[in-house]
Every structure is written in C-alpha cells, then in structure tokens.
Amino acid sequence: MLDALTLATGVAALLLAAWTGWAAYRDQPTKDRHFVGMAVVTLLALAQLVVGVVQLARGEKPEQGTAIFVAYLLGAFACVPATAFMSLAERTRWGSVTVAAGGVVLAVLEVRLYDIWGG
C-alpha cells in the first residue's frame, strides 16, 4: 500500500467529517459543496482500491490475509458514497450527521487497512 495515499485519504475523510459536522451543528443539510468534498474523498478511496488491487495482482500479500484486505478496501470505497445517498434521502441536519459519521468511519477503516497490510 502507499502510505501517503492512506494518510491523505484518512485526513481528507476527517476533514469532511469536521466540515459536515459543522453544518449539522448549524442545523444545515448537506449542500452541493459538501457533495464535491464527498466526491474528492471518494476518488481518493477509489485510487486506494486500484492501488491495492494492482499490488495484489503483482503478487504482494498483506500480512493479515488477502480476503480481509479486499473486504476492507471495498468497504472503504463504499463508505462515503453510501452516506451521500443517505444524506440525499434525509434533507435535514441528520443528513449532515450521517456524512460526518461516514467520514469518521472511513478514517478508522484507513487505519485498519494500514494495519492489515503490515504497516
């Protein structure tokens, strides 16, 4: 895994969580600008998914098992888009809370991915 990409994705996820958490604190739903932020974080997670699959295809192996590594990669990639769709369904402050929670979950998944790979 690329440590810099893992770090960038985790930090971006925490920044998204803080940003949407602030919107929830101010009693605001997610807005278009929040979706741009979610897209950026999702692209970082997609890049990490591609890098992880390429490394597996080259024969590199994670320390704690390939199946769990792939499961975490897929979960990390799906985390923010899933909360984005949920926030579209809930156009109140709770939609922003959902995205903030998704950002925190993604950051935790990034730490776990780093650990599974052998960091």
N, C-alpha and C positions, 0 to 999 in steps of 0.2 A: 504494500500500500504506500501511497505517497503521504508522508506525514504532513506536509504543508497543505495538501488538499483536505485532509481530515481536519486539521486545525481550522482552516478557512471555512469549511462547512459548519463546524461546530460554533465558531464565533458568529458567523452570519445567522445561524439559527437562533442564537441567544439575542442578537441584536433585533431580529424580527420579533422574538418573544417580548422583548422590552418595549418595542415600538407599538405592537398591538395591545400589549398590557396597558400601556399609557392611554391608548384610545379607549379601552374598556373602562379604565379609571375615570375618564372624562365622559363616560356614558355614550360612546360613539360606536356604531357598527364598523365593520371593515369597509374601506373605501377603495377606489381604483388604485391609488398609490400603494396601498397595502398589498394588493394583488401583484403589483410589479415587484415588490420585495419578495413575495412568496415565489414568484417566477424565478428570481435570481437564486434564491436558496434551493429551489427545485433543480435548476440547472447545475448547481454545484453538486447536489446529490446524484444527479444523472452522470456527471463526469466521474464521480467516485465509483458508481456502479460499473461504468465502462472500464475504468482502470482496473477494478477488482476482477472483472470477468477476463480481461486480457491477461492479467497476471496468472490467473488460474489456467488459462489456455496455454500459457508458456510453460506450465509445469510447476510453478511455485505453489507452495502449500501453506495455509495458515496453521499456526501451532495447535489450535483447539478444534480443528475439523472443518472440512470444506462445506458440509451441509449447513452447519450453524452460521458459518461466514456468509454464505449465499442468502440464507434467510434474513440475516441482519442487514445485508446490502439491499435486499428488496424492501424490507420494512422501512429502512431509512429513506429510500427513494419515494415510497408511497405516503410517508407520514404527512408532509406539508400539503400535497395535493388533496389528500383526504380531508384535512381540516379546512382547506379552502372551500371545498364543496359544502361542507357542513356549515361554514360561515355564510355561504350564499343562501342556505335554507333558513338560517336564523339571522335575520337582519336587525338584530338588537346588539347591545353591548356583549351579549353572551356569544355572539359570533366571533367577536374580537378575543374574548377569553379563550375560546376554542383554539384559535390560531396561536395564541400565546402559549397555551399548553402544548400544542404540537411542536412549536419551536423548542421548548424545553425538552420534550421527548426526543426530538432529533439530536439535540446536543448530547443527551445521555447515550443514545444509540451510537453516536460517533466515538465516544469514549470506549464503549464496549467493542466496537469494530477494531479500534486500535489495539485493545487488549487481546481480542481473538486472533488477530494477525500475528501478534507476538511482540508488540511494542513495549 
